């Protein structure tokens, strides 16, 4: 029992303080994480499917050429950017248990519509609206995790959620291979079209689950599986929220745009997401396509990137909560990406094996997600302003997507695949270096706001070194002693 208990604590953290709280956490883990993780899995399954379809016949059938695949990614990203703030506001007007499942239904329909597209214009139109709808998922889940979990519980939940996106990307390659081999030509449709049809169909059940069981927010939940006592406990165990922070109005502009947190975090994730460039812009897949690898190899070899991403993300998330730190792990992720880019910049001097190894190593970049969004939720929860937290989280995602709208076309175009994306490698080194400096500023803000919260609650910080990995608690703001910085 001792070893099992220690393993459980290592992987999922310390148990909640009381039996009632442990039961509550188990329930919200099941109903919130199940819905959010599975919906994100299908979100990324959809995104990755177009890249696999591109090398499995869609390029030829839809007469795509040049940088068309990059442009389709850009079009989706533009829709994704435009959808961020509207979704951030919508979830304060329409119940999340209605809004999020409704978006899943719409994007499932749009995914199936991809099978009816026969040229670039049609594909671009569908991808744009997919971007608008899918904008609800990522930041929305980050918001919901921050709404239900204590700061010391957030890291591993964010890590698990992020890993599900990579699992969706991995499964897309497996699904493409299986469907292409078994259904290509069935009913007159090529295999790549069947992928979109099946992808859309299997997405719908999670929407039904959401309509029935997603719990909304702790203050507004009507979930039948939560008792009155559990609903009260869900509120009392979290940092306090202000009444003003629940309201939308023109002053939301002041409560977000005129705060230090907003700009620190928006810039942090705007550049943080760019660490994932080699993987997000499918550089390995584009290189393999250019270098003449087989269809099966194109669909299967890149799966290693997602495998590395899943392991790195989960290990990082566990480490965040165990160590109580985020800053040093952020520096580590940046350093690894600099090494990756440096290797690939030696493109003509390295062999295929080294190129594969470097692209797989780039998968570690996804570990930046639990670092940034755990950190953001903790910082923003100290203000007690839920509407501002929502807008800031969605704006962070919009910032990253804004860079992605042009970053891939300019620095990682398919036409650069034969030369190892040299421009992109140089840009990645610059981004990683900038992030290392920017995270230092966020660390300073974290220390400052934690001292403010502790002062408001008459808590002493004497003899305590503060780090971003603080473990805050409920309505007091500080959960246990802070870990030493760095």
VOPAGU-2260 file (C-alpha; in pm, 1 decimal, decimal comma):
REM VOPAGU-2260
SITE   aa  ch    i         X         Y         Z
SITE  UNK   A    0       0,0       0,0       0,0
SITE  UNK   A    1     286,4     237,8      80,6
SITE  UNK   A    2     441,3     207,4    -265,7
SITE  UNK   A    3     103,2     228,1    -438,0
SITE  UNK   A    4       9,4     536,0    -238,1
SITE  UNK   A    5     339,8     706,7    -315,2
SITE  UNK   A    6     298,8     628,1    -685,3
SITE  UNK   A    7     -53,8     770,0    -684,3
SITE  UNK   A    8      65,5    1086,5    -510,0
SITE  UNK   A    9     347,8    1122,8    -763,2
SITE  UNK   A   10     119,2    1082,6   -1063,8
SITE  UNK   A   11    -194,5    1261,1    -942,7
SITE  UNK   A   12     -90,6    1463,5    -640,0
SITE  UNK   A   13    -184,2    1457,5    -273,9
SITE  UNK   A   14    -535,8    1350,4    -185,5
SITE  UNK   A   15    -786,4    1619,4     -98,0
SITE  UNK   A   16    -812,1    1707,1     270,0
SITE  UNK   A   17   -1141,4    1531,9     348,1
SITE  UNK   A   18   -1336,4    1234,0     218,8
SITE  UNK   A   19   -1606,5    1470,2      91,1
SITE  UNK   A   20   -1353,6    1672,6    -105,6
SITE  UNK   A   21   -1191,0    1360,2    -249,3
SITE  UNK   A   22   -1531,4    1242,6    -368,2
SITE  UNK   A   23   -1602,3    1581,8    -525,0
SITE  UNK   A   24   -1268,1    1588,8    -707,8
SITE  UNK   A   25   -1330,2    1238,1    -845,0
SITE  UNK   A   26   -1665,8    1349,9    -981,5
SITE  UNK   A   27   -1538,6    1664,0   -1150,7
SITE  UNK   A   28   -1240,0    1471,5   -1285,6
SITE  UNK   A   29   -1478,2    1228,8   -1452,5
SITE  UNK   A   30   -1741,6    1466,5   -1584,9
SITE  UNK   A   31   -1526,2    1768,9   -1673,5
SITE  UNK   A   32   -1203,2    1603,8   -1785,7
SITE  UNK   A   33   -1381,6    1331,3   -1981,0
SITE  UNK   A   34   -1577,8    1583,2   -2184,8
SITE  UNK   A   35   -1291,9    1830,7   -2230,2
SITE  UNK   A   36   -1022,2    1575,1   -2308,0
SITE  UNK   A   37   -1228,5    1372,8   -2553,8
SITE  UNK   A   38   -1357,7    1684,1   -2731,9
SITE  UNK   A   39   -1000,2    1812,6   -2765,4
SITE  UNK   A   40    -892,3    1471,4   -2894,3
SITE  UNK   A   41   -1146,4    1499,3   -3175,4
SITE  UNK   A   42   -1054,9    1863,0   -3232,4
SITE  UNK   A   43    -696,6    1766,1   -3307,5
SITE  UNK   A   44    -805,2    1455,1   -3494,3
SITE  UNK   A   45    -987,2    1688,3   -3732,3
SITE  UNK   A   46    -692,0    1925,8   -3762,9
SITE  UNK   A   47    -441,4    1650,1   -3829,5
SITE  UNK   A   48    -667,4    1468,4   -4073,9
SITE  UNK   A   49    -625,7    1735,9   -4339,5
SITE  UNK   A   50    -247,7    1698,0   -4334,3
SITE  UNK   A   51    -273,5    1321,9   -4368,8
SITE  UNK   A   52    -537,3    1363,5   -4638,6
SITE  UNK   A   53    -304,1    1598,7   -4825,5
SITE  UNK   A   54     -43,1    1325,3   -4870,0
SITE  UNK   A   55    -309,5    1057,5   -4930,1
SITE  UNK   A   56    -473,9    1190,6   -5244,8
SITE  UNK   A   57    -643,8    1518,3   -5153,9
SITE  UNK   A   58    -360,2    1720,9   -5307,2
SITE  UNK   A   59    -418,9    1562,8   -5645,9
SITE  UNK   A   60    -800,8    1534,9   -5626,3
SITE  UNK   A   61    -846,8    1900,5   -5526,0
SITE  UNK   A   62    -567,5    2026,4   -5754,4
SITE  UNK   A   63    -369,6    2174,5   -5466,2
SITE  UNK   A   64     -20,1    2303,3   -5529,6
SITE  UNK   A   65     253,9    2531,2   -5405,2
SITE  UNK   A   66     171,4    2658,5   -5056,7
SITE  UNK   A   67    -201,6    2572,6   -5071,4
SITE  UNK   A   68    -176,7    2339,8   -4771,4
SITE  UNK   A   69     -13,3    2620,9   -4573,7
SITE  UNK   A   70    -286,5    2859,8   -4685,0
SITE  UNK   A   71    -557,7    2619,6   -4567,6
SITE  UNK   A   72    -392,2    2617,8   -4226,9
SITE  UNK   A   73    -378,4    2997,4   -4233,7
SITE  UNK   A   74    -746,7    3028,1   -4326,0
SITE  UNK   A   75    -844,8    2803,1   -4034,0
SITE  UNK   A   76    -621,6    3008,4   -3806,7
SITE  UNK   A   77    -786,0    3335,2   -3914,0
SITE  UNK   A   78   -1126,0    3192,8   -3822,9
SITE  UNK   A   79    -977,9    3065,4   -3498,2
SITE  UNK   A   80    -849,1    3413,1   -3410,6
SITE  UNK   A   81   -1179,5    3583,3   -3487,9
SITE  UNK   A   82   -1367,6    3333,3   -3271,9
SITE  UNK   A   83   -1165,7    3378,8   -2951,5
SITE  UNK   A   84   -1316,6    3682,3   -2778,1
SITE  UNK   A   85   -1676,4    3606,5   -2888,3
SITE  UNK   A   86   -1645,1    3263,5   -2726,2
SITE  UNK   A   87   -1490,6    3420,0   -2413,4
SITE  UNK   A   88   -1796,5    3642,4   -2375,3
SITE  UNK   A   89   -2050,9    3383,9   -2489,0
SITE  UNK   A   90   -1976,5    3142,6   -2204,0
SITE  UNK   A   91   -2083,2    3415,4   -1959,6
SITE  UNK   A   92   -2415,4    3456,2   -2140,4
SITE  UNK   A   93   -2497,2    3100,6   -2251,5
SITE  UNK   A   94   -2443,1    2814,7   -2007,6
SITE  UNK   A   95   -2116,9    2629,4   -2089,2
SITE  UNK   A   96   -2306,5    2297,6   -2082,7
SITE  UNK   A   97   -2506,4    2428,3   -2380,3
SITE  UNK   A   98   -2240,2    2632,9   -2558,0
SITE  UNK   A   99   -1953,5    2384,6   -2571,9
SITE  UNK   A  100   -2155,9    2079,5   -2688,5
SITE  UNK   A  101   -2333,2    2295,7   -2948,5
SITE  UNK   A  102   -1998,4    2396,9   -3093,9
SITE  UNK   A  103   -1899,3    2030,3   -3115,7
SITE  UNK   A  104   -2213,3    1949,1   -3315,9
SITE  UNK   A  105   -2138,8    2228,6   -3562,7
SITE  UNK   A  106   -1774,2    2138,2   -3610,9
SITE  UNK   A  107   -1864,2    1769,8   -3659,1
SITE  UNK   A  108   -2093,5    1878,3   -3942,0
SITE  UNK   A  109   -1823,4    2096,3   -4095,2
SITE  UNK   A  110   -1573,0    1811,7   -4073,6
SITE  UNK   A  111   -1805,7    1588,8   -4274,0
SITE  UNK   A  112   -1855,5    1874,3   -4521,5
SITE  UNK   A  113   -1484,0    1852,8   -4603,9
SITE  UNK   A  114   -1559,8    1529,3   -4787,5
SITE  UNK   A  115   -1775,5    1723,3   -5033,6
SITE  UNK   A  116   -1502,1    1971,5   -5127,8
SITE  UNK   A  117   -1334,2    1938,3   -5465,2
SITE  UNK   A  118   -1115,8    2249,8   -5491,1
SITE  UNK   A  119    -913,3    2494,7   -5284,7
SITE  UNK   A  120   -1188,9    2757,2   -5253,8
SITE  UNK   A  121   -1438,5    2511,1   -5107,5
SITE  UNK   A  122   -1181,5    2367,5   -4867,9
SITE  UNK   A  123   -1081,5    2717,3   -4755,9
SITE  UNK   A  124   -1441,3    2822,2   -4686,6
SITE  UNK   A  125   -1510,9    2516,9   -4470,3
SITE  UNK   A  126   -1179,1    2546,1   -4287,4
SITE  UNK   A  127   -1248,9    2911,0   -4201,7
SITE  UNK   A  128   -1577,0    2828,5   -4028,3
SITE  UNK   A  129   -1417,9    2528,4   -3859,8
SITE  UNK   A  130   -1164,2    2766,9   -3711,7
SITE  UNK   A  131   -1435,9    2997,6   -3576,8
SITE  UNK   A  132   -1617,7    2707,7   -3410,8
SITE  UNK   A  133   -1313,2    2520,9   -3282,0
SITE  UNK   A  134   -1194,6    2839,2   -3109,4
SITE  UNK   A  135   -1428,1    2748,7   -2823,1
SITE  UNK   A  136   -1238,2    2440,2   -2712,5
SITE  UNK   A  137    -881,6    2505,9   -2598,4
SITE  UNK   A  138    -910,5    2827,5   -2397,1
SITE  UNK   A  139   -1260,7    2725,9   -2286,4
SITE  UNK   A  140   -1122,5    2414,8   -2123,3
SITE  UNK   A  141    -840,8    2610,6   -1960,7
SITE  UNK   A  142   -1108,0    2840,1   -1817,5
SITE  UNK   A  143   -1319,0    2550,5   -1687,3
SITE  UNK   A  144   -1019,1    2380,6   -1526,1
SITE  UNK   A  145    -932,7    2707,0   -1351,2
SITE  UNK   A  146   -1296,0    2743,2   -1241,1
SITE  UNK   A  147   -1320,9    2403,9   -1068,5
SITE  UNK   A  148    -972,9    2310,8    -945,3
SITE  UNK   A  149    -748,6    2449,5    -674,5
SITE  UNK   A  150    -416,2    2590,6    -798,0
SITE  UNK   A  151    -231,2    2285,7    -666,9
SITE  UNK   A  152    -457,2    2059,2    -877,6
SITE  UNK   A  153    -437,2    2242,2   -1209,9
SITE  UNK   A  154    -101,5    2131,9   -1354,3
SITE  UNK   A  155    -169,4    1765,0   -1419,9
SITE  UNK   A  156    -521,4    1833,5   -1546,8
SITE  UNK   A  157    -388,9    2083,1   -1800,8
SITE  UNK   A  158    -115,9    1835,4   -1895,6
SITE  UNK   A  159    -362,9    1550,7   -1947,2
SITE  UNK   A  160    -587,9    1776,2   -2154,3
SITE  UNK   A  161    -296,9    1892,6   -2372,4
SITE  UNK   A  162    -175,9    1535,4   -2422,0
SITE  UNK   A  163    -518,6    1437,7   -2555,6
SITE  UNK   A  164    -470,5    1679,1   -2844,2
SITE  UNK   A  165    -148,5    1502,9   -2936,6
SITE  UNK   A  166    -320,7    1166,3   -2904,7
SITE  UNK   A  167    -577,2    1292,1   -3156,1
SITE  UNK   A  168    -301,0    1389,8   -3397,2
SITE  UNK   A  169    -137,5    1049,8   -3351,4
SITE  UNK   A  170    -463,8     864,7   -3406,3
SITE  UNK   A  171    -526,1    1062,4   -3726,3
SITE  UNK   A  172    -226,5     896,4   -3890,9
SITE  UNK   A  173    -333,7     552,0   -3772,7
SITE  UNK   A  174    -693,3     612,0   -3882,7
SITE  UNK   A  175    -584,3     743,0   -4222,7
SITE  UNK   A  176    -376,2     432,1   -4287,5
SITE  UNK   A  177    -656,6     196,9   -4180,3
SITE  UNK   A  178    -930,6     375,3   -4374,1
SITE  UNK   A  179    -720,8     424,0   -4685,7
SITE  UNK   A  180    -634,8      54,4   -4693,1
SITE  UNK   A  181    -990,2     -66,7   -4629,8
SITE  UNK   A  182   -1227,2     197,5   -4770,6
SITE  UNK   A  183   -1047,0     370,3   -5057,5
SITE  UNK   A  184   -1288,9     369,4   -5350,2
SITE  UNK   A  185   -1589,1     251,8   -5145,3
SITE  UNK   A  186   -1911,4     405,0   -5284,3
SITE  UNK   A  187   -1693,7     596,9   -5527,3
SITE  UNK   A  188   -1519,9     803,0   -5257,5
SITE  UNK   A  189   -1142,7     810,5   -5216,1
SITE  UNK   A  190   -1002,7     711,2   -4877,8
SITE  UNK   A  191    -923,9    1067,2   -4767,6
SITE  UNK   A  192   -1290,9    1167,9   -4797,6
SITE  UNK   A  193   -1399,3     873,1   -4583,2
SITE  UNK   A  194   -1164,7     995,8   -4311,5
SITE  UNK   A  195   -1355,7    1324,3   -4280,9
SITE  UNK   A  196   -1694,5    1151,3   -4288,8
SITE  UNK   A  197   -1603,0     904,7   -4015,7
SITE  UNK   A  198   -1424,9    1172,9   -3813,3
SITE  UNK   A  199   -1742,3    1382,7   -3803,8
SITE  UNK   A  200   -1969,1    1092,0   -3713,4
SITE  UNK   A  201   -1760,0     967,1   -3421,6
SITE  UNK   A  202   -1738,4    1321,0   -3278,0
SITE  UNK   A  203   -2113,9    1354,9   -3217,4
SITE  UNK   A  204   -2147,7    1126,4   -2909,8
SITE  UNK   A  205   -1923,1    1351,1   -2699,7
SITE  UNK   A  206   -2159,8    1640,9   -2771,8
SITE  UNK   A  207   -2449,1    1433,6   -2635,5
SITE  UNK   A  208   -2243,4    1356,2   -2324,0
SITE  UNK   A  209   -2180,2    1728,8   -2277,8
SITE  UNK   A  210   -2546,2    1825,5   -2307,8
SITE  UNK   A  211   -2636,0    1568,5   -2042,5
SITE  UNK   A  212   -2350,1    1583,9   -1793,3
SITE  UNK   A  213   -2125,3    1890,1   -1829,4
SITE  UNK   A  214   -2161,9    2076,6   -1496,5
SITE  UNK   A  215   -2131,6    2446,3   -1591,8
SITE  UNK   A  216   -1952,8    2658,7   -1327,7
SITE  UNK   A  217   -1941,2    2589,5    -951,6
SITE  UNK   A  218   -2166,9    2889,9    -882,0
SITE  UNK   A  219   -2428,3    2799,2   -1144,5
SITE  UNK   A  220   -2415,9    2421,0   -1174,3
SITE  UNK   A  221   -2739,4    2224,0   -1171,9
SITE  UNK   A  222   -2566,4    1887,3   -1219,1
SITE  UNK   A  223   -2780,4    1615,5   -1062,5
SITE  UNK   A  224   -2476,3    1410,0    -964,1
SITE  UNK   A  225   -2355,9    1686,2    -726,6
SITE  UNK   A  226   -2525,5    1719,7    -388,4
SITE  UNK   A  227   -2607,5    2056,0    -232,4
SITE  UNK   A  228   -2314,3    2008,1       4,9
SITE  UNK   A  229   -2077,5    1927,7    -281,1
SITE  UNK   A  230   -2184,0    2237,9    -472,3
SITE  UNK   A  231   -2111,3    2450,0    -166,8
SITE  UNK   A  232   -1777,2    2275,3    -116,9
SITE  UNK   A  233   -1684,2    2331,6    -481,0
SITE  UNK   A  234   -1716,6    2706,8    -422,5
SITE  UNK   A  235   -1559,9    2727,9     -77,2
SITE  UNK   A  236   -1241,3    2541,6    -167,2
SITE  UNK   A  237   -1147,2    2786,5    -444,2
SITE  UNK   A  238    -995,3    3136,4    -433,5
SITE  UNK   A  239   -1270,3    3397,1    -376,1
SITE  UNK   A  240   -1438,9    3565,2    -671,5
SITE  UNK   A  241   -1562,0    3922,7    -682,3
SITE  UNK   A  242   -1923,2    4004,9    -764,0
SITE  UNK   A  243   -1808,5    4258,4   -1022,7
SITE  UNK   A  244   -1592,9    3992,2   -1184,9
SITE  UNK   A  245   -1900,7    3793,2   -1283,0
SITE  UNK   A  246   -2046,4    4075,4   -1491,5
SITE  UNK   A  247   -1993,4    4178,2   -1851,0
SITE  UNK   A  248   -1990,5    4543,0   -1946,2
SITE  UNK   A  249   -1775,0    4802,0   -2113,9
SITE  UNK   A  250   -1550,0    4805,3   -1808,7
SITE  UNK   A  251   -1428,1    4457,0   -1908,6
SITE  UNK   A  252   -1192,2    4645,1   -2140,8
SITE  UNK   A  253   -1036,8    4822,4   -1843,7
SITE  UNK   A  254   -1031,6    4502,5   -1637,7
SITE  UNK   A  255    -826,3    4327,0   -1906,1
SITE  UNK   A  256    -640,5    4558,5   -2144,0
SITE  UNK   A  257    -523,8    4790,9   -1866,4
SITE  UNK   A  258    -375,3    4518,2   -1646,3
SITE  UNK   A  259     -19,1    4389,9   -1629,1
SITE  UNK   A  260    -136,2    4027,3   -1620,7
SITE  UNK   A  261    -312,3    4058,6   -1955,4
SITE  UNK   A  262     -10,9    4177,0   -2152,7
SITE  UNK   A  263     240,1    3953,9   -1977,5
SITE  UNK   A  264      31,6    3643,7   -2044,5
SITE  UNK   A  265     -86,1    3731,0   -2395,5
SITE  UNK   A  266     272,5    3786,7   -2507,3
SITE  UNK   A  267     390,4    3480,1   -2313,0
SITE  UNK   A  268     162,5    3242,6   -2503,3
SITE  UNK   A  269     182,4    3439,4   -2827,5
SITE  UNK   A  270     547,5    3341,2   -2849,2
SITE  UNK   A  271     518,7    3025,1   -2638,6
SITE  UNK   A  272     302,4    2853,6   -2897,1
SITE  UNK   A  273     566,9    2920,4   -3162,4
SITE  UNK   A  274     800,8    2678,1   -2986,7
SITE  UNK   A  275     579,7    2406,3   -3139,8
SITE  UNK   A  276     642,0    2527,3   -3496,2
SITE  UNK   A  277     831,4    2225,4   -3633,2
SITE  UNK   A  278     550,9    1995,8   -3521,4
SITE  UNK   A  279     249,7    2222,3   -3573,1
SITE  UNK   A  280     348,8    2305,9   -3930,0
SITE  UNK   A  281     406,0    1933,5   -4003,9
SITE  UNK   A  282     763,1    1996,8   -4117,8
SITE  UNK   A  283     864,6    1632,6   -4087,8
SITE  UNK   A  284     567,6    1517,5   -4295,9
SITE  UNK   A  285     634,7    1778,3   -4565,6
SITE  UNK   A  286    1001,3    1678,0   -4581,8
SITE  UNK   A  287     911,0    1308,9   -4613,7
SITE  UNK   A  288     661,4    1386,5   -4890,2
SITE  UNK   A  289     928,2    1583,4   -5077,8
SITE  UNK   A  290    1193,3    1316,6   -5021,3
SITE  UNK   A  291     982,8    1041,0   -5175,2
SITE  UNK   A  292     879,7     832,6   -4874,7
SITE  UNK   A  293     585,6     595,5   -4922,1
SITE  UNK   A  294     226,5     677,6   -4828,1
SITE  UNK   A  295     234,3     444,4   -4527,7
SITE  UNK   A  296     562,8     592,8   -4409,8
SITE  UNK   A  297     421,5     945,4   -4446,0
SITE  UNK   A  298     124,5     854,0   -4229,0
SITE  UNK   A  299     310,0     648,4   -3968,7
SITE  UNK   A  300     659,9     788,4   -3909,2
SITE  UNK   A  301     539,6    1130,9   -3784,1
SITE  UNK   A  302     343,3     953,0   -3509,0
SITE  UNK   A  303     666,0     948,2   -3310,5
SITE  UNK   A  304     642,1    1325,8   -3268,1
SITE  UNK   A  305     307,4    1293,2   -3093,8
SITE  UNK   A  306     437,0    1005,9   -2880,8
SITE  UNK   A  307     722,5    1226,1   -2759,9
SITE  UNK   A  308     481,3    1517,4   -2710,0
SITE  UNK   A  309     245,2    1309,3   -2495,6
SITE  UNK   A  310     523,6    1176,0   -2273,0
SITE  UNK   A  311     694,3    1515,8   -2241,7
SITE  UNK   A  312     368,6    1695,5   -2162,0
SITE  UNK   A  313     255,6    1450,0   -1894,9
SITE  UNK   A  314     600,2    1422,0   -1734,2
SITE  UNK   A  315     629,3    1800,5   -1729,7
SITE  UNK   A  316     280,7    1839,9   -1579,5
SITE  UNK   A  317     360,9    1590,2   -1303,9
SITE  UNK   A  318     690,3    1764,6   -1235,8
SITE  UNK   A  319     518,2    2102,5   -1212,0
SITE  UNK   A  320     293,6    1988,7    -929,2
SITE  UNK   A  321     555,7    1777,5    -751,8
SITE  UNK   A  322     827,2    2043,6    -760,3
SITE  UNK   A  323     593,5    2338,5    -719,7
SITE  UNK   A  324     788,8    2525,1    -988,6
SITE  UNK   A  325     721,9    2640,5   -1343,4
SITE  UNK   A  326     994,9    2885,8   -1431,6
SITE  UNK   A  327    1290,1    2640,4   -1452,8
SITE  UNK   A  328    1087,7    2392,4   -1658,6
SITE  UNK   A  329     995,0    2668,5   -1900,7
SITE  UNK   A  330    1363,5    2748,5   -1942,1
SITE  UNK   A  331    1437,4    2380,5   -2002,7
SITE  UNK   A  332    1174,5    2348,3   -2276,8
SITE  UNK   A  333    1314,2    2657,6   -2450,0
SITE  UNK   A  334    1668,3    2521,0   -2431,0
SITE  UNK   A  335    1569,1    2188,7   -2587,8
SITE  UNK   A  336    1405,6    2370,8   -2880,4
SITE  UNK   A  337    1722,3    2572,9   -2937,8
SITE  UNK   A  338    1916,8    2246,0   -2957,5
SITE  UNK   A  339    1661,0    2100,5   -3199,8
SITE  UNK   A  340    1678,0    2401,7   -3430,4
SITE  UNK   A  341    2058,2    2403,7   -3419,7
SITE  UNK   A  342    2067,1    2040,8   -3534,4
SITE  UNK   A  343    1826,5    2099,7   -3823,6
SITE  UNK   A  344    2016,5    2409,3   -3934,1
SITE  UNK   A  345    2297,3    2167,3   -4021,1
SITE  UNK   A  346    2059,9    2006,2   -4273,5
SITE  UNK   A  347    2310,6    1925,4   -4547,1
SITE  UNK   A  348    2564,9    1787,2   -4300,9
SITE  UNK   A  349    2337,1    1539,7   -4120,3
SITE  UNK   A  350    2181,7    1212,6   -4230,6
SITE  UNK   A  351    1817,6    1106,1   -4241,1
SITE  UNK   A  352    1842,8     937,4   -3900,8
SITE  UNK   A  353    1958,8    1256,6   -3733,3
SITE  UNK   A  354    1682,1    1451,5   -3906,8
SITE  UNK   A  355    1420,4    1208,8   -3776,5
SITE  UNK   A  356    1569,0    1230,6   -3425,8
SITE  UNK   A  357    1561,8    1611,6   -3431,4
SITE  UNK   A  358    1200,3    1624,9   -3548,9
SITE  UNK   A  359    1103,1    1378,9   -3275,3
SITE  UNK   A  360    1290,0    1588,7   -3019,0
SITE  UNK   A  361    1084,1    1887,9   -3133,2
SITE  UNK   A  362     781,3    1710,0   -2988,9
SITE  UNK   A  363     900,5    1810,0   -2641,4
SITE  UNK   A  364     791,1    2165,5   -2724,9
SITE  UNK   A  365     431,4    2079,3   -2635,3
SITE  UNK   A  366     534,4    2062,9   -2269,4
SITE  UNK   A  367     516,9    2443,2   -2273,7
SITE  UNK   A  368     135,1    2421,3   -2265,5
SITE  UNK   A  369      85,5    2301,7   -1905,7
SITE  UNK   A  370     359,7    2539,5   -1793,7
SITE  UNK   A  371     198,2    2848,7   -1944,3
SITE  UNK   A  372    -168,8    2776,6   -1875,9
SITE  UNK   A  373    -123,7    2646,8   -1522,5
SITE  UNK   A  374      74,3    2960,3   -1452,9
SITE  UNK   A  375    -187,3    3183,1   -1619,0
SITE  UNK   A  376    -481,8    3033,0   -1430,8
SITE  UNK   A  377    -304,6    3076,1   -1098,0
SITE  UNK   A  378    -208,3    3437,5   -1164,7
SITE  UNK   A  379    -553,4    3531,8   -1292,2
SITE  UNK   A  380    -742,9    3354,3   -1012,9
SITE  UNK   A  381    -584,7    3591,4    -760,6
SITE  UNK   A  382    -787,9    3882,3    -900,8
SITE  UNK   A  383   -1124,1    3711,9    -843,2
SITE  UNK   A  384   -1241,6    3848,1   -1180,3
SITE  UNK   A  385   -1385,8    3552,0   -1372,0
SITE  UNK   A  386   -1487,4    3745,4   -1682,8
SITE  UNK   A  387   -1140,3    3898,1   -1708,7
SITE  UNK   A  388    -984,7    3554,5   -1660,4
SITE  UNK   A  389   -1194,3    3417,9   -1944,6
SITE  UNK   A  390   -1113,8    3704,7   -2181,4
SITE  UNK   A  391    -743,4    3687,3   -2097,5
SITE  UNK   A  392    -720,1    3310,8   -2154,1
SITE  UNK   A  393    -898,9    3336,8   -2488,2
SITE  UNK   A  394    -685,6    3638,2   -2583,2
SITE  UNK   A  395    -373,6    3437,7   -2505,1
SITE  UNK   A  396    -492,3    3172,5   -2746,0
SITE  UNK   A  397    -581,1    3437,0   -3003,0
SITE  UNK   A  398    -234,7    3587,4   -2971,7
SITE  UNK   A  399     -70,3    3255,0   -3047,3
SITE  UNK   A  400    -307,8    3191,5   -3336,4
SITE  UNK   A  401    -232,4    3536,1   -3481,1
SITE  UNK   A  402     133,3    3444,4   -3515,4
SITE  UNK   A  403      37,7    3108,3   -3663,0
SITE  UNK   A  404    -169,8    3280,7   -3931,7
SITE  UNK   A  405     143,9    3398,8   -4109,6
SITE  UNK   A  406     430,6    3222,0   -3932,9
SITE  UNK   A  407     397,1    2895,5   -4121,4
SITE  UNK   A  408     351,9    3051,9   -4464,8
SITE  UNK   A  409     652,6    3282,1   -4422,5
SITE  UNK   A  410     895,0    3062,2   -4231,1
SITE  UNK   A  411     787,8    2698,4   -4278,2
SITE  UNK   A  412     640,6    2678,5   -4631,3
SITE  UNK   A  413     616,0    2338,1   -4799,0
SITE  UNK   A  414     858,6    2466,0   -5062,9
SITE  UNK   A  415    1134,7    2483,5   -4796,5
SITE  UNK   A  416    1100,9    2116,5   -4703,1
SITE  UNK   A  417    1400,9    2008,3   -4910,8
SITE  UNK   A  418    1631,4    2254,8   -4732,4
SITE  UNK   A  419    1522,2    2185,8   -4374,3
SITE  UNK   A  420    1317,1    2502,7   -4313,5
SITE  UNK   A  421    1626,7    2713,6   -4249,1
SITE  UNK   A  422    1437,3    3039,8   -4197,0
SITE  UNK   A  423    1210,8    2870,1   -3946,5
SITE  UNK   A  424    1503,9    2727,0   -3752,1
SITE  UNK   A  425    1664,6    3067,1   -3709,7
SITE  UNK   A  426    1329,1    3213,9   -3604,4
SITE  UNK   A  427    1277,3    2936,2   -3348,3
SITE  UNK   A  428    1610,0    3009,0   -3179,0
SITE  UNK   A  429    1516,7    3377,7   -3154,6
SITE  UNK   A  430    1171,5    3294,9   -3013,9
SITE  UNK   A  431    1313,3    3060,1   -2749,8
SITE  UNK   A  432    1568,2    3319,7   -2640,6
SITE  UNK   A  433    1302,6    3589,0   -2611,5
SITE  UNK   A  434    1074,9    3359,4   -2410,3
SITE  UNK   A  435    1347,0    3286,9   -2158,6
SITE  UNK   A  436    1373,3    3659,4   -2088,8
SITE  UNK   A  437     995,4    3714,4   -2088,1
SITE  UNK   A  438     932,7    3434,0   -1839,0
SITE  UNK   A  439    1161,3    3615,4   -1597,9
SITE  UNK   A  440     923,1    3913,0   -1609,1
SITE  UNK   A  441     626,1    3684,6   -1545,5
SITE  UNK   A  442     811,2    3531,8   -1251,0
SITE  UNK   A  443     856,0    3879,7   -1102,4
SITE  UNK   A  444     482,8    3951,0   -1145,0
SITE  UNK   A  445     400,0    3617,8    -983,9
SITE  UNK   A  446     606,7    3700,2    -676,8
SITE  UNK   A  447     453,0    4046,7    -652,5
SITE  UNK   A  448      90,2    3932,2    -675,3
SITE  UNK   A  449     142,1    3642,9    -436,1
SITE  UNK   A  450     276,3    3882,4    -174,0
SITE  UNK   A  451     -28,2    4104,2    -228,0
SITE  UNK   A  452    -268,2    3812,1    -180,5
SITE  UNK   A  453     -82,8    3690,4     126,7
SITE  UNK   A  454     -89,7    4041,2     273,2
SITE  UNK   A  455    -463,2    4074,9     217,6
SITE  UNK   A  456    -519,2    3749,3     406,3
SITE  UNK   A  457    -280,6    3837,0     692,7
SITE  UNK   A  458     -51,1    3552,7     586,9
SITE  UNK   A  459     317,5    3579,1     666,1
SITE  UNK   A  460     580,7    3518,9     401,2
SITE  UNK   A  461     867,6    3550,2     646,6
SITE  UNK   A  462    1144,3    3306,9     556,3
SITE  UNK   A  463     959,8    3189,1     246,3
SITE  UNK   A  464    1101,8    3224,1    -102,6
SITE  UNK   A  465     824,0    3257,7    -356,4
SITE  UNK   A  466     817,6    3083,4    -691,2
SITE  UNK   A  467     565,4    3049,7    -969,5
SITE  UNK   A  468     492,5    2700,1    -848,5
SITE  UNK   A  469     301,7    2821,7    -545,3
SITE  UNK   A  470      36,3    2595,1    -405,6
SITE  UNK   A  471    -251,3    2818,5    -318,0
SITE  UNK   A  472    -566,0    2712,8    -146,0
SITE  UNK   A  473    -931,5    2788,3    -145,1
SITE  UNK   A  474   -1058,4    3111,7      -5,7
SITE  UNK   A  475    -734,5    3204,8     165,9
SITE  UNK   A  476    -506,8    3222,8    -133,6
SITE  UNK   A  477    -214,7    3026,2       3,5
SITE  UNK   A  478    -227,6    2650,0      31,2
SITE  UNK   A  479     104,6    2557,9     180,6
SITE  UNK   A  480     457,7    2688,7     198,1
SITE  UNK   A  481     591,6    2812,1    -129,2
SITE  UNK   A  482     877,7    2633,1    -292,0
SITE  UNK   A  483    1211,7    2807,4    -314,6
SITE  UNK   A  484    1260,1    3004,7    -629,8
SITE  UNK   A  485    1456,4    2827,5    -898,7
